Amino acid sequence: MTREAIKGLLIAIGLALLMLFSVVLPLDAAPSQYPHPQETGDVALEITAAPSTTVTAGQNLTLTATLRNGQPISITNVNLMFMLPLTTITSTTPLTRHWDSLEPSVPVTSQVLLLVPSQVSGTLQFTATLQYVITETLLISDSIEVVVVLPEALAPTATVTHSPAPSSTPTEATVPIITPTETPAPTTTPSPFDRAMTFASKNKPLVAAICTLSLLLLGLLLILWPFRRKKPRPKPTPPPPPPPPMPTAPHLESIGTSGGPRRFDLKPDGLTIGRAPENGLVITQDFPGWESVSRRHARVYQQAGNWIVEDL
């Protein structure tokens, strides 16, 4: 493995670890927005009612919430809140309580004193919600049902008879019974992002394994990319060679003649040169230095494959 490949591998591993920490650490710190099922040894919440779960309208009711920390470590940022079923029920004590921390195996109680209206009867449900932090924010709740009965003076069977005259018919006046109606708690539908975060927080090993595998594959791809097989480029076709020059017959070519060079082909039986008209090459005034040429000046003939110039 070359030095460049080793450097690329180290860079890819570093990037994979950095991206893995950036994904897993926020999942560890992300709070859970939904209640978690409570198991043995976890934090417990229990509500009790005094004097009992059956009270008379117009009397006081005391609710006691008992908190038990079954964890081996302390829980922090503990908040307790009581929720009342009717707005007509008044409390003489705060409905919320806060503790900075709760130690293990040390139960803690919190009480609220309530006044039930005199015209209320039926079954009322009181709920307490506990929010705390261990490694993430958790939420548990508990509820209790209290039966409220009307006093005998306001019982439904009580009648009042009016006798204005001996001949009048008695009339009965019935006291109406007010039955409380429970107000449903508003429900919020979690968004897809919240669902994804909840799934990721509950399945951290699976999410970490998927992220690690994806990053390793990405790093391997980055490492092997420079070594991919490249498609060879087609070689340029060389131009065809020029055609060989056509063979030319042996000839003589004049230089400096008027009108440009002149060509005179040589015959196998020879060629005579001179100013006389019977020569094969007649030297005229168009040739420079024609005055020095005699009437039969020279003969050019072929012998044994060579051309010979003979002075005449």
CYANA upper distance limits for C-alpha pairs under 8 A (distance plus 0.5 A):
  1 MET  CA      5 ALA  CA      6.72
  1 MET  CA      6 ILE  CA      7.29
  2 THR  CA      6 ILE  CA      6.92
  3 ARG  CA      7 LYS  CA      6.68
  4 GLU  CA      8 GLY  CA      6.67
  5 ALA  CA      9 LEU  CA      6.66
  5 ALA  CA    223 ILE  CA      7.09
  6 ILE  CA     10 LEU  CA      6.79
  7 LYS  CA     11 ILE  CA      6.76
  8 GLY  CA     12 ALA  CA      6.63
  8 GLY  CA    222 LEU  CA      8.22
  8 GLY  CA    223 ILE  CA      6.40
  9 LEU  CA     13 ILE  CA      6.72
  9 LEU  CA    219 GLY  CA      7.70
  9 LEU  CA    220 LEU  CA      8.22
  9 LEU  CA    223 ILE  CA      6.64
 10 LEU  CA     14 GLY  CA      6.68
 11 ILE  CA     15 LEU  CA      6.69
 12 ALA  CA     16 ALA  CA      6.61
 12 ALA  CA    216 LEU  CA      8.40
 12 ALA  CA    219 GLY  CA      5.25
 12 ALA  CA    220 LEU  CA      8.22
 12 ALA  CA    222 LEU  CA      7.96
 12 ALA  CA    223 ILE  CA      8.20
 13 ILE  CA     17 LEU  CA      6.73
 13 ILE  CA    216 LEU  CA      7.91
 13 ILE  CA    219 GLY  CA      7.32
 14 GLY  CA     18 LEU  CA      6.66
 15 LEU  CA     19 MET  CA      6.62
 16 ALA  CA     20 LEU  CA      6.54
 16 ALA  CA    212 THR  CA      7.61
 16 ALA  CA    215 LEU  CA      5.68
 16 ALA  CA    216 LEU  CA      7.11
 16 ALA  CA    219 GLY  CA      7.78
 17 LEU  CA     21 PHE  CA      6.70
 18 LEU  CA     22 SER  CA      6.73
 19 MET  CA     23 VAL  CA      6.78
 19 MET  CA    215 LEU  CA      8.41
 20 LEU  CA     24 VAL  CA      6.59
 20 LEU  CA    208 ALA  CA      7.67
 20 LEU  CA    211 CYS  CA      6.92
 20 LEU  CA    212 THR  CA      6.95
 20 LEU  CA    215 LEU  CA      8.47
 21 PHE  CA     25 LEU  CA      6.14
 22 SER  CA     26 PRO  CA      7.29
 23 VAL  CA     27 LEU  CA      7.25
 23 VAL  CA    208 ALA  CA      8.48
 24 VAL  CA     28 ASP  CA      6.95
 24 VAL  CA    204 LYS  CA      7.93
 24 VAL  CA    207 VAL  CA      8.50
 24 VAL  CA    208 ALA  CA      6.96
 25 LEU  CA     29 ALA  CA      6.94
 26 PRO  CA     30 ALA  CA      6.37
 27 LEU  CA    197 MET  CA      7.93
 27 LEU  CA    200 ALA  CA      7.38
 27 LEU  CA    201 SER  CA      6.20
 27 LEU  CA    204 LYS  CA      8.00
 28 ASP  CA    135 THR  CA      8.38
 28 ASP  CA    136 GLU  CA      8.18
 28 ASP  CA    201 SER  CA      7.40
 29 ALA  CA    135 THR  CA      8.12
 29 ALA  CA    136 GLU  CA      7.14
 30 ALA  CA    136 GLU  CA      7.41
 30 ALA  CA    197 MET  CA      8.35
 30 ALA  CA    201 SER  CA      7.97
 31 PRO  CA    136 GLU  CA      5.57
 31 PRO  CA    137 THR  CA      5.42
 31 PRO  CA    138 LEU  CA      8.14
 32 SER  CA    136 GLU  CA      7.09
 32 SER  CA    137 THR  CA      6.16
 32 SER  CA    138 LEU  CA      6.75
 32 SER  CA    198 THR  CA      7.16
 32 SER  CA    201 SER  CA      8.30
 33 GLN  CA    137 THR  CA      7.99
 33 GLN  CA    138 LEU  CA      7.91
 33 GLN  CA    139 LEU  CA      8.25
 34 TYR  CA    138 LEU  CA      7.89
 34 TYR  CA    139 LEU  CA      7.18
 35 PRO  CA    138 LEU  CA      6.80
 35 PRO  CA    139 LEU  CA      5.22
 35 PRO  CA    140 ILE  CA      6.17
 36 HIS  CA    138 LEU  CA      7.12
 36 HIS  CA    139 LEU  CA      7.19
 36 HIS  CA    140 ILE  CA      7.59
 38 GLN  CA     42 ASP  CA      6.55
 38 GLN  CA     43 VAL  CA      7.70
 38 GLN  CA     44 ALA  CA      8.14
 38 GLN  CA    140 ILE  CA      8.35
 40 THR  CA     70 GLY  CA      8.42
 41 GLY  CA     69 ASN  CA      8.46
 41 GLY  CA     70 GLY  CA      5.00
 41 GLY  CA     71 GLN  CA      6.49
 42 ASP  CA     69 ASN  CA      7.10
 42 ASP  CA     70 GLY  CA      5.23
 42 ASP  CA     71 GLN  CA      6.01
 43 VAL  CA     67 LEU  CA      7.88
 43 VAL  CA     68 ARG  CA      6.24
 43 VAL  CA     69 ASN  CA      5.11
 43 VAL  CA     70 GLY  CA      5.80
 43 VAL  CA     71 GLN  CA      7.20
 44 ALA  CA     67 LEU  CA      6.36
 44 ALA  CA     68 ARG  CA      5.68
 44 ALA  CA     69 ASN  CA      7.11
 44 ALA  CA     70 GLY  CA      7.94
 45 LEU  CA     65 ALA  CA      7.33
 45 LEU  CA     66 THR  CA      6.31
 45 LEU  CA     67 LEU  CA      5.45
 45 LEU  CA     68 ARG  CA      7.20
 45 LEU  CA    130 LEU  CA      7.95
 45 LEU  CA    140 ILE  CA      8.05
 45 LEU  CA    141 SER  CA      7.41
 45 LEU  CA    142 ASP  CA      6.87
 46 GLU  CA     65 ALA  CA      6.11
 46 GLU  CA     66 THR  CA      5.75
 46 GLU  CA     67 LEU  CA      7.33
 46 GLU  CA    142 ASP  CA      6.73
 47 ILE  CA     63 LEU  CA      7.24
 47 ILE  CA     64 THR  CA      6.07
 47 ILE  CA     65 ALA  CA      5.03
 47 ILE  CA     66 THR  CA      6.95
 47 ILE  CA    128 ALA  CA      8.03
 47 ILE  CA    142 ASP  CA      7.18
 47 ILE  CA    143 SER  CA      7.13
 47 ILE  CA    144 ILE  CA      6.98
 48 THR  CA     63 LEU  CA      6.28
 48 THR  CA     64 THR  CA      5.76
 48 THR  CA     65 ALA  CA      7.12
 48 THR  CA    144 ILE  CA      7.72
 49 ALA  CA     53 THR  CA      6.20
 49 ALA  CA     61 LEU  CA      7.53
 49 ALA  CA     62 THR  CA      6.24
 49 ALA  CA     63 LEU  CA      5.18
 49 ALA  CA     64 THR  CA      6.88
 49 ALA  CA    144 ILE  CA      8.39
 49 ALA  CA    146 VAL  CA      8.23
 50 ALA  CA     61 LEU  CA      6.59
 50 ALA  CA     62 THR  CA      5.58
 50 ALA  CA     63 LEU  CA      6.96
 51 PRO  CA     55 VAL  CA      8.05
 51 PRO  CA     61 LEU  CA      7.50
 51 PRO  CA     62 THR  CA      7.71
 53 THR  CA    145 GLU  CA      7.44
 53 THR  CA    146 VAL  CA      5.14
 53 THR  CA    147 VAL  CA      6.65
 54 THR  CA    146 VAL  CA      6.21
 54 THR  CA    147 VAL  CA      5.16
 54 THR  CA    148 VAL  CA      6.39
 54 THR  CA    149 VAL  CA      7.89
 55 VAL  CA     59 GLN  CA      7.57
 55 VAL  CA     61 LEU  CA      7.83
 55 VAL  CA    146 VAL  CA      7.87
 55 VAL  CA    147 VAL  CA      6.86
 55 VAL  CA    148 VAL  CA      5.59
 55 VAL  CA    149 VAL  CA      6.85
 56 THR  CA    148 VAL  CA      5.99
 56 THR  CA    149 VAL  CA      5.39
 56 THR  CA    150 LEU  CA      6.24
 56 THR  CA    151 PRO  CA      6.61
 57 ALA  CA    116 VAL  CA      6.19
 57 ALA  CA    117 PRO  CA      6.33
 57 ALA  CA    118 SER  CA      4.95
 57 ALA  CA    119 GLN  CA      7.13
 57 ALA  CA    120 VAL  CA      6.53
 57 ALA  CA    121 SER  CA      7.17
 57 ALA  CA    148 VAL  CA      6.35
 57 ALA  CA    149 VAL  CA      6.32
 57 ALA  CA    150 LEU  CA      5.75
 57 ALA  CA    151 PRO  CA      7.06
 58 GLY  CA    115 LEU  CA      7.27
 58 GLY  CA    116 VAL  CA      5.69
 58 GLY  CA    117 PRO  CA      5.42
 58 GLY  CA    118 SER  CA      4.49
 58 GLY  CA    119 GLN  CA      8.16
 59 GLN  CA    115 LEU  CA      6.60
 59 GLN  CA    116 VAL  CA      6.36
 59 GLN  CA    117 PRO  CA      8.21
 59 GLN  CA    118 SER  CA      8.19
 60 ASN  CA    113 LEU  CA      7.42
 60 ASN  CA    114 LEU  CA      6.10
 60 ASN  CA    115 LEU  CA      5.10
 60 ASN  CA    116 VAL  CA      6.69
 61 LEU  CA    113 LEU  CA      6.48
 61 LEU  CA    114 LEU  CA      5.53
 61 LEU  CA    115 LEU  CA      6.70
 61 LEU  CA    116 VAL  CA      7.56
 62 THR  CA    111 GLN  CA      7.26
 62 THR  CA    112 VAL  CA      6.30
 62 THR  CA    113 LEU  CA      5.18
 62 THR  CA    114 LEU  CA      6.59
 63 LEU  CA    111 GLN  CA      6.08
 63 LEU  CA    112 VAL  CA      5.95
 63 LEU  CA    113 LEU  CA      7.18
 63 LEU  CA    114 LEU  CA      8.34
 64 THR  CA    109 THR  CA      7.10
 64 THR  CA    110 SER  CA      6.17
 64 THR  CA    111 GLN  CA      4.94
 64 THR  CA    112 VAL  CA      7.23
 65 ALA  CA    109 THR  CA      5.98
 65 ALA  CA    110 SER  CA      5.75
 65 ALA  CA    111 GLN  CA      6.85
 65 ALA  CA    128 ALA  CA      8.12
 66 THR  CA    107 PRO  CA      7.16
 66 THR  CA    108 VAL  CA      6.23
 66 THR  CA    109 THR  CA      4.95
 66 THR  CA    110 SER  CA      7.19
 67 LEU  CA    107 PRO  CA      5.95
 67 LEU  CA    108 VAL  CA      5.60
 67 LEU  CA    109 THR  CA      6.66
 68 ARG  CA    104 PRO  CA      8.20
 68 ARG  CA    105 SER  CA      6.97
 68 ARG  CA    106 VAL  CA      6.97
 68 ARG  CA    107 PRO  CA      5.11
 68 ARG  CA    108 VAL  CA      7.17
 69 ASN  CA     74 SER  CA      8.14
 69 ASN  CA     75 ILE  CA      8.01
 69 ASN  CA    102 LEU  CA      7.43
 69 ASN  CA    103 GLU  CA      7.29
 69 ASN  CA    104 PRO  CA      5.47
 69 ASN  CA    105 SER  CA      6.06
 69 ASN  CA    106 VAL  CA      7.25
 69 ASN  CA    107 PRO  CA      7.45
 70 GLY  CA    104 PRO  CA      6.43
 70 GLY  CA    105 SER  CA      6.42
 71 GLN  CA     75 ILE  CA      8.39
 71 GLN  CA    104 PRO  CA      6.44
 71 GLN  CA    105 SER  CA      8.41
 72 PRO  CA    104 PRO  CA      6.47
 73 ILE  CA    103 GLU  CA      7.54
 73 ILE  CA    104 PRO  CA      6.56
 74 SER  CA    101 SER  CA      6.92
 74 SER  CA    102 LEU  CA      6.05
 74 SER  CA    103 GLU  CA      5.20
 74 SER  CA    104 PRO  CA      6.25
 74 SER  CA    134 ILE  CA      8.02
 75 ILE  CA    101 SER  CA      5.94
 75 ILE  CA    102 LEU  CA      5.91
 75 ILE  CA    103 GLU  CA      7.38
 75 ILE  CA    132 TYR  CA      6.97
 75 ILE  CA    133 VAL  CA      6.20
 75 ILE  CA    134 ILE  CA      5.76
 76 THR  CA     99 TRP  CA      7.99
 76 THR  CA    100 ASP  CA      6.02
 76 THR  CA    101 SER  CA      4.59
 76 THR  CA    102 LEU  CA      7.01
 76 THR  CA    132 TYR  CA      6.51
 76 THR  CA    133 VAL  CA      5.70
 76 THR  CA    134 ILE  CA      7.13
 77 ASN  CA     98 HIS  CA      7.86
 77 ASN  CA     99 TRP  CA      6.72
 77 ASN  CA    100 ASP  CA      5.38
 77 ASN  CA    101 SER  CA      6.47
 77 ASN  CA    131 GLN  CA      8.29
 77 ASN  CA    132 TYR  CA      6.00
 77 ASN  CA    133 VAL  CA      6.51
 78 VAL  CA     98 HIS  CA      6.19
 78 VAL  CA     99 TRP  CA      5.55
 78 VAL  CA    100 ASP  CA      6.64
 78 VAL  CA    101 SER  CA      6.84
 78 VAL  CA    102 LEU  CA      8.05
 78 VAL  CA    130 LEU  CA      7.64
 78 VAL  CA    131 GLN  CA      6.21
 78 VAL  CA    132 TYR  CA      4.92
 78 VAL  CA    133 VAL  CA      7.55
 79 ASN  CA     96 THR  CA      7.76
 79 ASN  CA     97 ARG  CA      6.33
 79 ASN  CA     98 HIS  CA      5.10
 79 ASN  CA     99 TRP  CA      7.04
 79 ASN  CA    130 LEU  CA      6.25
 79 ASN  CA    131 GLN  CA      5.67
 79 ASN  CA    132 TYR  CA      6.96
 80 LEU  CA     96 THR  CA      6.03
 80 LEU  CA     97 ARG  CA      5.59
 80 LEU  CA     98 HIS  CA      6.88
 80 LEU  CA    128 ALA  CA      7.44
 80 LEU  CA    129 THR  CA      6.27
 80 LEU  CA    130 LEU  CA      5.15
 80 LEU  CA    131 GLN  CA      7.10
 81 MET  CA     95 LEU  CA      6.25
 81 MET  CA     96 THR  CA      4.89
 81 MET  CA     97 ARG  CA      7.05
 81 MET  CA    128 ALA  CA      6.07
 81 MET  CA    129 THR  CA      5.85
 81 MET  CA    130 LEU  CA      7.18
 82 PHE  CA     95 LEU  CA      5.76
 82 PHE  CA     96 THR  CA      6.96
 82 PHE  CA    126 PHE  CA      7.90
 82 PHE  CA    127 THR  CA      6.39
 82 PHE  CA    128 ALA  CA      4.88
 82 PHE  CA    129 THR  CA      7.04
 83 MET  CA     95 LEU  CA      8.13
 83 MET  CA    126 PHE  CA      6.73
 83 MET  CA    127 THR  CA      5.81
 83 MET  CA    128 ALA  CA      6.61
 83 MET  CA    129 THR  CA      8.49
 84 LEU  CA     89 ILE  CA      7.75
 84 LEU  CA    125 GLN  CA      8.24
 84 LEU  CA    126 PHE  CA      6.12
 84 LEU  CA    127 THR  CA      7.55
 85 PRO  CA    124 LEU  CA      6.97
 85 PRO  CA    125 GLN  CA      6.67
 85 PRO  CA    126 PHE  CA      6.68
 85 PRO  CA    181 THR  CA      8.49
 85 PRO  CA    182 GLU  CA      6.43
 85 PRO  CA    183 THR  CA      7.40
 86 LEU  CA    180 PRO  CA      7.75
 86 LEU  CA    181 THR  CA      8.41
 86 LEU  CA    182 GLU  CA      7.93
 88 THR  CA    116 VAL  CA      8.36
 88 THR  CA    117 PRO  CA      7.30
 89 ILE  CA    114 LEU  CA      7.24
 89 ILE  CA    115 LEU  CA      6.40
 89 ILE  CA    116 VAL  CA      5.90
 89 ILE  CA    117 PRO  CA      6.85
 90 THR  CA    114 LEU  CA      6.18
 90 THR  CA    115 LEU  CA      5.90
 90 THR  CA    116 VAL  CA      7.72
 91 SER  CA     95 LEU  CA      8.02
 91 SER  CA    112 VAL  CA      7.41
 91 SER  CA    113 LEU  CA      6.16
 91 SER  CA    114 LEU  CA      4.96
 91 SER  CA    115 LEU  CA      6.85
 92 THR  CA    112 VAL  CA      7.86
 92 THR  CA    113 LEU  CA      6.19
 92 THR  CA    114 LEU  CA      6.95
 92 THR  CA    115 LEU  CA      8.50
 93 THR  CA    111 GLN  CA      8.50
 93 THR  CA    112 VAL  CA      5.91
 93 THR  CA    113 LEU  CA      6.42
 93 THR  CA    114 LEU  CA      8.47
 94 PRO  CA    112 VAL  CA      7.35
 95 LEU  CA    112 VAL  CA      7.08
 97 ARG  CA    110 SER  CA      8.14
102 LEU  CA    106 VAL  CA      7.97
116 VAL  CA    120 VAL  CA      7.79
118 SER  CA    150 LEU  CA      7.76
119 GLN  CA    150 LEU  CA      7.84
119 GLN  CA    177 ILE  CA      7.71
119 GLN  CA    178 ILE  CA      6.69
120 VAL  CA    148 VAL  CA      7.47
120 VAL  CA    149 VAL  CA      8.22
120 VAL  CA    150 LEU  CA      7.75
120 VAL  CA    177 ILE  CA      7.89
120 VAL  CA    178 ILE  CA      5.93
120 VAL  CA    179 THR  CA      6.83
120 VAL  CA    180 PRO  CA      7.21
121 SER  CA    147 VAL  CA      7.91
121 SER  CA    148 VAL  CA      5.22
121 SER  CA    149 VAL  CA      5.61
121 SER  CA    150 LEU  CA      6.52
121 SER  CA    177 ILE  CA      7.50
121 SER  CA    178 ILE  CA      6.70
121 SER  CA    179 THR  CA      6.11
121 SER  CA    180 PRO  CA      7.47
122 GLY  CA    147 VAL  CA      6.16
122 GLY  CA    148 VAL  CA      5.71
122 GLY  CA    149 VAL  CA      7.05
122 GLY  CA    179 THR  CA      6.25
122 GLY  CA    180 PRO  CA      7.21
123 THR  CA    145 GLU  CA      6.95
123 THR  CA    146 VAL  CA      6.16
123 THR  CA    147 VAL  CA      4.89
123 THR  CA    148 VAL  CA      6.65
123 THR  CA    180 PRO  CA      8.27
124 LEU  CA    145 GLU  CA      6.07
124 LEU  CA    146 VAL  CA      5.73
124 LEU  CA    147 VAL  CA      6.75
124 LEU  CA    148 VAL  CA      7.83
124 LEU  CA    180 PRO  CA      7.83
124 LEU  CA    182 GLU  CA      8.28
125 GLN  CA    143 SER  CA      7.14
125 GLN  CA    144 ILE  CA      6.16
125 GLN  CA    145 GLU  CA      4.89
125 GLN  CA    146 VAL  CA      6.81
125 GLN  CA    182 GLU  CA      8.49
126 PHE  CA    143 SER  CA      5.97
126 PHE  CA    144 ILE  CA      5.93
126 PHE  CA    145 GLU  CA      6.83
126 PHE  CA    146 VAL  CA      8.17
127 THR  CA    141 SER  CA      7.55
127 THR  CA    142 ASP  CA      6.27
127 THR  CA    143 SER  CA      4.61
127 THR  CA    144 ILE  CA      7.04
128 ALA  CA    141 SER  CA      6.11
128 ALA  CA    142 ASP  CA      6.01
128 ALA  CA    143 SER  CA      6.66
129 THR  CA    139 LEU  CA      7.73
129 THR  CA    140 ILE  CA      6.46
129 THR  CA    141 SER  CA      4.74
129 THR  CA    142 ASP  CA      7.14
130 LEU  CA    139 LEU  CA      6.31
130 LEU  CA    140 ILE  CA      5.83
130 LEU  CA    141 SER  CA      6.38
131 GLN  CA    137 THR  CA      7.61
131 GLN  CA    138 LEU  CA      6.27
131 GLN  CA    139 LEU  CA      5.08
131 GLN  CA    140 ILE  CA      7.10
132 TYR  CA    137 THR  CA      6.32
132 TYR  CA    138 LEU  CA      6.05
132 TYR  CA    139 LEU  CA      7.17
133 VAL  CA    137 THR  CA      4.99
133 VAL  CA    138 LEU  CA      6.57
134 ILE  CA    138 LEU  CA      8.28
150 LEU  CA    154 LEU  CA      6.55
150 LEU  CA    155 ALA  CA      6.32
151 PRO  CA    155 ALA  CA      6.56
152 GLU  CA    158 ALA  CA      8.41
153 ALA  CA    158 ALA  CA      7.58
154 LEU  CA    158 ALA  CA      7.30
154 LEU  CA    175 VAL  CA      7.05
155 ALA  CA    175 VAL  CA      7.91
156 PRO  CA    174 THR  CA      6.95
156 PRO  CA    175 VAL  CA      6.48
156 PRO  CA    176 PRO  CA      7.71
156 PRO  CA    177 ILE  CA      7.64
157 THR  CA    174 THR  CA      7.94
158 ALA  CA    174 THR  CA      7.38
158 ALA  CA    175 VAL  CA      8.16
159 THR  CA    172 GLU  CA      5.87
159 THR  CA    173 ALA  CA      6.14
159 THR  CA    174 THR  CA      6.67
160 VAL  CA    171 THR  CA      8.01
160 VAL  CA    172 GLU  CA      6.06
160 VAL  CA    173 ALA  CA      6.16
160 VAL  CA    174 THR  CA      8.49
161 THR  CA    170 PRO  CA      6.16
161 THR  CA    171 THR  CA      6.20
161 THR  CA    172 GLU  CA      6.32
161 THR  CA    173 ALA  CA      8.18
162 HIS  CA    170 PRO  CA      6.51
162 HIS  CA    171 THR  CA      6.97
163 SER  CA    168 SER  CA      7.19
163 SER  CA    169 THR  CA      8.26
163 SER  CA    170 PRO  CA      6.99
164 PRO  CA    168 SER  CA      7.31
190 PRO  CA    194 ASP  CA      6.29
190 PRO  CA    195 ARG  CA      6.88
191 SER  CA    195 ARG  CA      6.80
192 PRO  CA    196 ALA  CA      6.59
193 PHE  CA    197 MET  CA      6.66
194 ASP  CA    198 THR  CA      6.56
195 ARG  CA    199 PHE  CA      6.63
196 ALA  CA    200 ALA  CA      6.56
197 MET  CA    201 SER  CA      6.53
198 THR  CA    202 LYS  CA      6.75
199 PHE  CA    203 ASN  CA      6.55
200 ALA  CA    204 LYS  CA      6.13
200 ALA  CA    207 VAL  CA      6.79
203 ASN  CA    207 VAL  CA      6.78
204 LYS  CA    208 ALA  CA      6.46
205 PRO  CA    209 ALA  CA      6.57
206 LEU  CA    210 ILE  CA      6.71
207 VAL  CA    211 CYS  CA      6.64
208 ALA  CA    212 THR  CA      6.51
209 ALA  CA    213 LEU  CA      6.57
210 ILE  CA    214 SER  CA      6.60
211 CYS  CA    215 LEU  CA      6.60
212 THR  CA    216 LEU  CA      6.57
213 LEU  CA    217 LEU  CA      6.66
214 SER  CA    218 LEU  CA      6.67
215 LEU  CA    219 GLY  CA      6.59
216 LEU  CA    220 LEU  CA      6.57
217 LEU  CA    221 LEU  CA      6.61
218 LEU  CA    222 LEU  CA      6.74
219 GLY  CA    223 ILE  CA      6.69
220 LEU  CA    224 LEU  CA      6.63
221 LEU  CA    225 TRP  CA      6.35
222 LEU  CA    226 PRO  CA      8.24
223 ILE  CA    227 PHE  CA      8.45
224 LEU  CA    228 ARG  CA      6.93
249 ALA  CA    265 ASP  CA      7.45
249 ALA  CA    266 LEU  CA      8.21
250 PRO  CA    265 ASP  CA      6.64
250 PRO  CA    266 LEU  CA      6.18
251 HIS  CA    263 ARG  CA      7.09
251 HIS  CA    264 PHE  CA      5.85
251 HIS  CA    265 ASP  CA      4.58
251 HIS  CA    266 LEU  CA      5.50
252 LEU  CA    263 ARG  CA      6.24
252 LEU  CA    264 PHE  CA      5.50
252 LEU  CA    265 ASP  CA      6.79
252 LEU  CA    266 LEU  CA      7.58
253 GLU  CA    261 PRO  CA      6.91
253 GLU  CA    262 ARG  CA      5.91
253 GLU  CA    263 ARG  CA      4.99
253 GLU  CA    264 PHE  CA      6.72
254 SER  CA    261 PRO  CA      5.71
254 SER  CA    262 ARG  CA      5.65
254 SER  CA    263 ARG  CA      7.12
254 SER  CA    287 PHE  CA      8.42
255 ILE  CA    260 GLY  CA      8.04
255 ILE  CA    261 PRO  CA      5.92
255 ILE  CA    262 ARG  CA      8.05
256 GLY  CA    260 GLY  CA      7.36
256 GLY  CA    261 PRO  CA      7.25
256 GLY  CA    287 PHE  CA      7.55
256 GLY  CA    288 PRO  CA      7.09
257 THR  CA    261 PRO  CA      6.54
257 THR  CA    262 ARG  CA      7.94
257 THR  CA    286 ASP  CA      6.07
257 THR  CA    287 PHE  CA      5.55
257 THR  CA    288 PRO  CA      7.04
258 SER  CA    286 ASP  CA      6.24
258 SER  CA    287 PHE  CA      7.90
264 PHE  CA    281 LEU  CA      8.01
266 LEU  CA    270 GLY  CA      7.20
266 LEU  CA    271 LEU  CA      6.85
266 LEU  CA    300 VAL  CA      8.33
266 LEU  CA    301 TYR  CA      8.48
267 LYS  CA    271 LEU  CA      6.96
267 LYS  CA    301 TYR  CA      8.22
268 PRO  CA    301 TYR  CA      7.23
268 PRO  CA    302 GLN  CA      6.64
269 ASP  CA    301 TYR  CA      6.78
269 ASP  CA    302 GLN  CA      7.73
270 GLY  CA    299 ARG  CA      7.32
270 GLY  CA    300 VAL  CA      5.83
270 GLY  CA    301 TYR  CA      4.44
270 GLY  CA    302 GLN  CA      7.18
271 LEU  CA    279 ASN  CA      8.04
271 LEU  CA    280 GLY  CA      6.00
271 LEU  CA    281 LEU  CA      7.65
271 LEU  CA    299 ARG  CA      6.05
271 LEU  CA    300 VAL  CA      5.61
271 LEU  CA    301 TYR  CA      6.87
272 THR  CA    279 ASN  CA      5.67
272 THR  CA    280 GLY  CA      5.70
272 THR  CA    281 LEU  CA      6.70
272 THR  CA    296 ARG  CA      7.67
272 THR  CA    297 HIS  CA      8.10
272 THR  CA    298 ALA  CA      6.33
272 THR  CA    299 ARG  CA      4.73
272 THR  CA    300 VAL  CA      6.82
273 ILE  CA    279 ASN  CA      6.11
273 ILE  CA    280 GLY  CA      6.73
273 ILE  CA    281 LEU  CA      5.29
273 ILE  CA    282 VAL  CA      6.63
273 ILE  CA    283 ILE  CA      7.66
273 ILE  CA    296 ARG  CA      6.66
273 ILE  CA    297 HIS  CA      6.06
273 ILE  CA    298 ALA  CA      5.67
273 ILE  CA    299 ARG  CA      6.47
274 GLY  CA    279 ASN  CA      6.54
274 GLY  CA    281 LEU  CA      7.10
274 GLY  CA    282 VAL  CA      5.95
274 GLY  CA    283 ILE  CA      6.09
274 GLY  CA    293 VAL  CA      6.79
274 GLY  CA    294 SER  CA      6.25
274 GLY  CA    295 ARG  CA      5.11
274 GLY  CA    296 ARG  CA      4.97
274 GLY  CA    297 HIS  CA      5.24
274 GLY  CA    298 ALA  CA      7.37
275 ARG  CA    279 ASN  CA      7.86
275 ARG  CA    282 VAL  CA      5.71
275 ARG  CA    283 ILE  CA      5.31
275 ARG  CA    284 THR  CA      7.00
275 ARG  CA    293 VAL  CA      7.28
275 ARG  CA    294 SER  CA      6.68
275 ARG  CA    295 ARG  CA      4.87
275 ARG  CA    296 ARG  CA      7.25
275 ARG  CA    297 HIS  CA      8.29
276 ALA  CA    282 VAL  CA      6.93
276 ALA  CA    283 ILE  CA      8.43
276 ALA  CA    295 ARG  CA      5.21
276 ALA  CA    296 ARG  CA      7.10
277 PRO  CA    282 VAL  CA      6.54
278 GLU  CA    282 VAL  CA      8.24
279 ASN  CA    296 ARG  CA      7.79
283 ILE  CA    287 PHE  CA      6.92
283 ILE  CA    290 TRP  CA      6.83
283 ILE  CA    293 VAL  CA      8.02
284 THR  CA    290 TRP  CA      6.95
285 GLN  CA    290 TRP  CA      6.52
286 ASP  CA    290 TRP  CA      8.34
289 GLY  CA    293 VAL  CA      7.96
293 VAL  CA    297 HIS  CA      6.56
296 ARG  CA    312 LEU  CA      6.74
297 HIS  CA    311 ASP  CA      6.87
297 HIS  CA    312 LEU  CA      5.88
298 ALA  CA    309 VAL  CA      7.33
298 ALA  CA    310 GLU  CA      5.99
298 ALA  CA    311 ASP  CA      4.95
298 ALA  CA    312 LEU  CA      5.38
299 ARG  CA    309 VAL  CA      6.28
299 ARG  CA    310 GLU  CA      5.55
299 ARG  CA    311 ASP  CA      7.02
299 ARG  CA    312 LEU  CA      7.36
300 VAL  CA    307 TRP  CA      7.23
300 VAL  CA    308 ILE  CA      6.07
300 VAL  CA    309 VAL  CA      5.02
300 VAL  CA    310 GLU  CA      6.70
301 TYR  CA    307 TRP  CA      6.13
301 TYR  CA    308 ILE  CA      5.96
301 TYR  CA    309 VAL  CA      7.25
302 GLN  CA    306 ASN  CA      5.99
302 GLN  CA    307 TRP  CA      4.88
302 GLN  CA    308 ILE  CA      6.54
303 GLN  CA    307 TRP  CA      6.70
303 GLN  CA    308 ILE  CA      7.48
